[in-house]
């Protein structure tokens, strides 16, 4: 018969309700740090800056890399560099505080617990963000973790990383830039006309998806969803009622304005170049 005074192994649940959202600047910063890493470094680690929202969500808005040396059984961080970078960032934006740390690679490794222990002394419940810079399937896999404690009675035995919900948050302008830069190879940044063409192609593809969904619901091939129907109805109602002639005129006027700006900028560059050459010739004579 079991005694009434038995001890029970239990996990601390204080961090299980945490979620995080990441701004795209953080992802590009981490990828840039990875490209510029020392030749002998296998991965890059660093500090995440942001704030904790009233609902408990960790808002990750900035980051910086921290030099380190890592072996199979120990990790050495440049703590002075970490603190100096933190002071520099807080001079620019005092509201940004340490919310966790990041590392490149897929998932946690053996040294992650040691690094997480250091950041746990810097901030309560730090978030560990991992970015797979291998770009499998042409995208960087993002994962967020927190550490939960395994206790035996009042004694802490170990810690375990637990994955938390992660949201890549961006506005429409950021999403356009993110879609352009996230492929593994980018020949050049598209100009205004190429960007408009890509946006139109994406819009047509989305319209085709919506048309197919509505057709499947009408034909009984897909069960109707009230939320999706309400969203489609609100989207259609927000579109201004324009005749094809008026719509074509608006597009053509906007296109002509862009072409006029390109023409004026080209004339300005030519005039400046000519003035510079005339000034150089006058100085020689």
BELCORGI-V88989 format. One record per pair of residues at least 12 apart in sequence whose C-alpha atoms are under 10 Angstrom apart, sorted by the first residue. I is the first residue (numbers start at 0). J is the second residue. D is the distance in Angstrom with one decimal. If there is no record, write none. Layout:
i	j	d
I	J	D
I	J	D
This chain:
i	j	d
5	152	9.3
6	150	9.9
6	151	6.6
6	152	5.8
6	153	9.5
7	150	8.3
7	151	6.0
7	152	6.3
8	149	6.9
8	150	5.8
8	151	4.8
8	152	7.0
8	153	9.9
8	154	9.8
8	155	9.7
8	156	9.3
9	148	8.3
9	149	5.8
9	150	5.5
9	151	6.7
9	152	8.0
9	155	9.7
10	147	6.5
10	148	5.5
10	149	4.6
10	150	6.2
10	151	9.0
10	155	9.6
10	157	9.6
10	158	8.7
10	159	8.9
11	146	9.3
11	147	5.7
11	148	5.3
11	149	6.6
11	150	7.4
11	155	9.7
11	158	9.4
12	146	10.0
12	147	7.0
12	148	8.3
12	149	9.9
13	124	8.9
13	146	9.8
13	147	7.7
13	148	9.3
14	123	9.9
14	124	6.8
14	125	9.5
14	126	9.8
14	144	9.8
14	145	6.8
14	146	7.4
14	147	6.6
14	148	9.5
14	161	9.0
14	163	9.1
15	144	9.7
15	145	7.8
15	146	8.9
15	147	7.8
15	161	7.8
15	162	8.7
15	163	7.4
15	164	9.9
16	55	8.1
16	56	9.0
16	163	8.0
16	164	9.1
17	51	10.0
17	54	9.3
17	55	6.3
17	56	6.2
17	57	7.4
17	124	9.0
17	126	8.9
17	144	9.4
17	145	8.1
17	162	9.7
17	163	6.6
17	164	7.7
17	165	9.6
18	54	9.6
18	55	7.3
18	56	5.1
18	57	6.3
18	58	8.9
18	126	9.1
18	143	8.4
18	144	9.3
18	145	9.5
18	162	9.4
18	163	5.7
18	164	5.0
18	165	6.2
18	166	8.2
19	51	9.0
19	52	9.7
19	55	8.7
19	56	5.3
19	57	4.5
19	58	6.0
19	59	7.2
19	98	9.9
19	126	8.0
19	128	9.5
19	142	10.0
19	143	7.5
19	144	9.4
19	163	7.5
19	164	6.4
19	165	5.0
19	166	6.3
19	167	8.8
19	168	9.7
20	56	7.2
20	57	6.3
20	58	5.2
20	59	6.1
20	60	8.7
20	143	9.4
20	164	8.3
20	165	5.5
20	166	4.4
20	167	5.6
20	168	6.0
20	169	9.6
21	47	10.0
21	49	9.4
21	57	8.5
21	58	6.4
21	59	4.9
21	60	6.5
21	61	8.9
21	128	9.4
21	141	9.5
21	143	9.8
21	165	7.3
21	166	6.1
21	167	4.9
21	168	5.7
21	169	8.4
22	49	9.9
22	58	8.0
22	59	6.4
22	60	5.4
22	61	7.8
22	166	8.7
22	167	6.1
22	168	5.3
22	169	6.1
22	170	9.4
22	173	9.1
23	59	9.5
23	60	8.2
23	61	9.3
23	167	7.0
23	168	7.2
23	169	6.6
23	170	9.7
23	173	7.4
23	174	8.4
23	176	9.4
23	177	7.2
24	59	9.5
24	60	7.1
24	61	6.8
24	62	8.6
24	169	9.4
24	173	9.0
24	177	9.2
25	47	8.2
25	48	9.2
25	59	7.5
25	60	6.3
25	61	5.3
25	62	5.9
25	63	8.8
25	101	9.8
26	60	9.7
26	61	9.1
26	62	8.9
26	129	10.0
26	130	7.7
26	132	9.9
26	139	8.6
26	141	8.9
26	167	9.4
26	177	9.7
26	181	9.8
27	62	9.9
27	177	8.9
27	180	8.9
27	181	8.9
28	61	8.1
28	62	6.9
28	63	7.5
28	64	8.8
29	43	8.0
29	44	8.6
29	45	8.5
29	61	9.8
29	62	7.6
29	63	7.8
29	64	7.7
29	101	8.2
29	102	8.3
29	103	7.7
29	129	9.7
29	130	7.8
29	132	8.8
30	43	9.3
30	103	8.3
30	130	8.3
30	131	9.3
30	132	6.8
30	139	9.2
31	64	9.8
32	44	8.8
32	45	9.2
32	62	10.0
32	63	8.2
32	64	6.6
32	65	9.7
32	103	9.4
33	64	9.1
33	102	9.5
33	103	7.4
33	132	7.7
34	132	9.4
36	64	9.4
36	66	9.1
37	66	9.4
39	68	9.7
40	66	9.7
40	67	8.8
40	68	8.0
40	69	8.5
41	69	9.1
41	103	8.8
41	104	8.9
42	67	9.7
42	69	9.3
42	102	6.8
42	103	5.4
42	104	6.7
42	132	9.3
43	64	7.0
43	65	7.8
43	66	8.0
43	67	8.2
43	101	8.1
43	102	5.5
43	103	5.6
43	104	8.6
43	130	9.9
44	63	8.6
44	64	5.9
44	65	6.1
44	66	7.5
44	67	7.6
44	76	9.4
44	100	7.2
44	101	5.4
44	102	4.3
44	103	6.7
44	104	9.8
44	111	9.8
44	114	9.1
44	128	9.7
44	129	9.2
45	62	7.0
45	63	5.5
45	64	3.9
45	65	4.6
45	66	7.8
45	67	9.1
45	76	9.6
45	81	8.3
45	99	8.8
45	100	5.6
45	101	5.4
45	102	6.7
45	103	9.5
45	114	9.9
45	128	9.8
46	61	8.6
46	62	5.5
46	63	5.6
46	64	6.3
46	65	7.0
46	81	7.8
46	84	9.4
46	85	8.7
46	96	9.9
46	97	7.0
46	98	8.0
46	99	6.2
46	100	4.3
46	101	6.2
46	102	9.1
46	118	8.6
46	127	9.4
46	128	9.7
47	59	6.5
47	60	7.7
47	61	6.1
47	62	4.5
47	63	7.0
47	64	9.0
47	85	10.0
47	95	9.4
47	96	8.3
47	97	5.9
47	98	5.7
47	99	5.1
47	100	4.9
47	101	6.6
47	125	9.1
47	126	8.3
47	127	8.7
47	128	8.4
48	60	6.1
48	61	5.0
48	62	5.6
48	63	8.3
48	85	8.8
48	88	8.9
48	89	9.6
48	94	9.4
48	95	5.6
48	96	5.3
48	97	4.7
48	98	5.5
48	99	7.2
48	100	8.4
49	61	6.4
49	62	8.6
49	92	9.9
49	94	7.6
49	95	4.7
49	96	5.5
49	97	6.5
49	98	6.0
49	99	8.9
50	94	7.3
50	95	6.0
50	96	6.1
50	97	7.7
50	98	6.6
51	95	9.7
51	96	9.0
51	97	9.8
51	98	7.7
56	164	9.8
56	165	9.7
57	98	7.1
57	99	9.3
57	125	9.3
57	126	8.1
57	165	9.5
58	95	9.7
58	98	8.2
58	166	9.6
58	168	9.3
59	95	9.1
59	96	9.7
59	97	9.2
59	98	7.3
59	99	8.7
59	126	9.4
59	128	9.8
59	167	9.7
59	168	9.6
60	95	8.1
60	96	10.0
60	98	9.8
60	168	9.9
61	88	9.2
61	95	8.1
61	96	9.6
61	97	9.6
61	98	10.0
62	84	9.9
62	85	9.7
62	88	9.4
62	97	9.2
62	98	9.9
62	99	9.6
62	100	8.3
62	101	8.4
63	81	8.6
63	84	7.6
63	85	8.7
63	88	9.2
63	100	9.2
63	101	9.2
64	80	9.5
64	81	8.3
64	84	9.1
64	100	9.3
64	101	8.6
64	102	9.1
65	77	6.6
65	78	8.1
65	79	9.7
65	80	6.9
65	81	5.9
65	82	9.7
65	84	8.8
65	100	9.7
65	101	9.9
66	78	8.8
66	80	7.8
66	81	8.4
69	110	7.6
70	109	9.7
70	110	8.1
71	108	10.0
71	109	7.6
71	110	7.5
72	109	8.0
72	110	7.2
72	113	9.5
73	109	9.2
73	110	6.8
73	113	7.7
73	114	9.6
74	109	10.0
74	110	6.5
74	111	8.9
74	112	10.0
74	113	7.1
74	114	7.3
75	113	9.5
75	114	8.9
76	114	8.3
76	117	9.3
78	117	9.7
85	97	8.2
96	122	8.9
97	118	8.6
97	121	7.5
97	122	6.6
97	123	9.5
97	125	8.1
97	126	9.6
98	118	8.8
98	119	9.7
98	121	8.9
98	122	6.7
98	123	8.2
98	124	8.0
98	125	5.5
98	126	6.3
98	127	9.0
99	115	8.3
99	118	6.6
99	119	8.2
99	121	8.8
99	122	7.5
99	123	9.0
99	124	7.9
99	125	4.2
99	126	4.4
99	127	5.7
99	128	7.7
99	144	9.8
99	145	9.2
100	114	8.5
100	115	7.7
100	118	7.2
100	119	10.0
100	125	7.2
100	126	6.4
100	127	5.2
100	128	6.3
100	129	8.8
101	114	9.9
101	115	9.7
101	126	8.2
101	127	5.6
101	128	4.5
101	129	5.6
101	130	7.7
101	142	9.9
101	143	9.0
102	127	7.8
102	128	6.5
102	129	5.1
102	130	6.5
102	131	8.8
102	132	9.9
103	128	8.5
103	129	5.6
103	130	4.9
103	131	5.8
103	132	6.3
103	133	9.1
103	139	10.0
103	141	9.6
104	128	10.0
104	129	6.3
104	130	5.8
104	131	4.5
104	132	6.3
104	133	7.5
104	139	9.7
104	140	9.1
104	141	9.6
105	129	6.5
105	130	6.6
105	131	5.0
105	132	8.2
105	133	8.5
105	139	9.6
105	140	7.6
105	141	8.4
105	142	8.3
106	127	9.7
106	128	8.8
106	129	6.1
106	130	8.2
106	131	8.1
106	140	9.5
106	141	9.0
106	142	7.2
106	143	8.9
106	144	9.0
106	160	9.8
106	162	9.6
107	127	8.8
107	128	9.3
107	129	7.5
107	142	9.6
107	143	9.9
107	144	8.7
107	160	8.0
111	127	8.8
111	160	9.3
112	146	8.6
112	157	9.9
112	158	7.9
112	159	8.5
112	160	8.4
114	127	9.6
115	127	7.4
115	145	9.0
115	146	8.0
115	160	9.7
116	146	9.2
116	158	9.6
119	146	9.2
124	145	6.9
124	146	7.3
124	147	8.9
125	144	8.7
125	145	6.6
125	146	8.0
126	143	6.6
126	144	5.8
126	145	5.2
126	146	8.1
126	160	10.0
126	162	9.7
126	163	9.0
127	142	8.2
127	143	5.6
127	144	4.9
127	145	6.1
127	146	8.5
127	160	8.8
127	161	9.8
127	162	9.2
127	163	9.7
128	141	7.1
128	142	5.8
128	143	4.6
128	144	6.5
128	145	9.0
128	162	9.7
128	163	10.0
128	165	9.2
129	141	5.8
129	142	5.3
129	143	6.4
129	144	8.3
130	142	6.9
130	143	9.2
132	183	9.9
133	183	9.6
134	181	9.3
134	182	8.7
134	183	7.3
135	183	9.8
136	182	9.9
136	183	9.9
137	181	7.8
137	182	6.1
137	183	6.3
137	184	9.5
138	181	6.7
138	182	7.0
138	183	7.9
139	181	8.2
139	182	9.6
139	183	9.6
141	165	7.8
141	166	9.3
141	167	8.9
142	162	7.1
142	163	7.8
142	164	8.2
142	165	6.8
142	166	9.7
143	160	9.4
143	161	8.3
143	162	5.6
143	163	5.5
143	164	7.0
143	165	6.1
143	166	9.5
144	159	9.5
144	160	5.9
144	161	5.3
144	162	4.3
144	163	5.5
144	164	8.7
144	165	9.1
145	158	9.8
145	159	8.2
145	160	5.5
145	161	5.5
145	162	6.5
145	163	7.0
146	158	6.1
146	159	5.4
146	160	4.5
146	161	6.2
146	162	8.9
147	159	5.4
147	160	6.4
147	161	7.0
148	160	9.0
175	194	8.9
175	197	10.0
175	198	8.8
176	188	9.3
179	194	9.3
179	197	10.0
191	254	9.9
191	257	8.4
192	254	8.5
192	257	8.8
192	258	9.7
209	227	9.8
209	231	8.1
212	227	9.8
212	228	10.0
213	227	9.9
213	228	8.6
213	231	9.5
